[in-house]
Amino acid sequence: MMQGQWTRKAKNGLNIIFIHGINSSEDCWKHENGSYWPNLLRDESELADIGIYVFSALLNKGMN
């Protein structure tokens, strides 16, 4: 199953898309201190016009 969510839609047509690895999850974008990359970019005022999309693929580890 695949799903995605906009953290913020672009105002200028430019987007940053986060896609995790096959054996990974959205946790790969989190630091031990709780910082989450998509939110860090969202909160940067210089990047306010750029869209941020987080894409997750929910895969079964037993899939071939």
C-alpha positions, 0 to 999 in steps of 0.5 A: 500500500502506498500513501502520501501527504502534503505537509505544504503545497507549493506556491511556485511549482517547486516541490521537495518529495520525501521517499523512504527506502524499501526496508525503512519508514518515515522514522528515517527522517527523524533525529534522536532529539525528535526533529523531523526533516519535513517539519524543519523545512516547513518551518524555514521562512526562506522556503515558504513557497516550496511544497513538501510532500511525504510519501510512504510505501507500506510494504510487507517484508515477505514480498518478492 
